Amino acid sequence: MTDRRTELADNLARVEERISTACDKAGRAREDVTLIVVTKTYPASDVRLLAELGVREVAENRDQDAAPKAAACSDLSLTWHFVGQLQTNKVRSVANYADIVQSVDRARLVTALSKEAVRAGRELGCLLQVALDAESGDTRGATGERGGVAPAGVAALADAVAAAEGLRLDGLMTVAPLTGRYAGRPGAAFERLMEISSGLRVNHPAANMVSAGMSADLDEAVAAGATHVRVGTAVLGVRPRLG
Ligand SMILES: *Cc1c(COP(=O)(O)O)cnc(C)c1O
């Protein structure tokens, strides 16, 4: 084993232990939580090692970084998630390799994703990114500090995705806010996301994915009921540059 492979294996084992412990405490089955490893800023060679170590789901947040990496790893059977703020001019590229876009937060993006999914002949899974730091009652898209639709805008955006050709509404995603009433309270933020998810599932019962929790707060996310956690640093190490 190379040093890097050992390092990744050790880190994965530690993250796995955290997820299992959190599942036990919450009375949840381990299979109910899926680990997505966020490989942004790290090379395709790391993605390859992770795949050998059993990772099946990876995430990226910048198309410039993700597109060549996904191409270099196209022989691996991986599910690719896109989790970054997405400009409409990158949608054509992202639609070629992403299986699930977790950062859908405005109607214009839905239109663009639909068009490019159809062009690529692919079905794209979509999660609505919810901005829990947005003003209550705000129904516009893309309002949060890091993107995201305000809770009051979720229902309309969900209907738009569900009606769009080439798109599949899979659920919700959030990043624990750094500002506003949920600042420093990731557990409370994730519980709020679960409530919004329950509301969503009344009209869209299949949209049951809840993506929440990163390296610092995956334990709180599993406790709240997240189905997917997105973990970067705890598996790959502190990122060499901002991302
Ligand atoms: C980078 C990133 C993660 C992973 O964050 P870590 O703190 O490195 O685990 C998760 N979600 C999104 C949207 C990200 O951009």
The ligand as a Gaussian input file, in Angstrom:
#p B3LYP/6-31G(d) Opt

LIG

0 1
 C      -16.538000      21.198000       0.760000
 C      -17.952000      20.813000       0.982000
 C      -18.287000      19.746000       1.837000
 C      -17.250000      18.976000       2.648000
 O      -16.744000      19.815000       3.653000
 P      -15.678000      19.272000       4.727000
 O      -15.794000      20.241000       5.823000
 O      -14.370000      19.290000       4.034000
 O      -16.098000      17.905000       5.104000
 C      -19.619000      19.410000       1.954000
 N      -20.578000      20.081000       1.286000
 C      -20.313000      21.092000       0.453000
 C      -21.429000      21.774000      -0.242000
 C      -18.990000      21.505000       0.280000
 O      -18.724000      22.525000      -0.531000

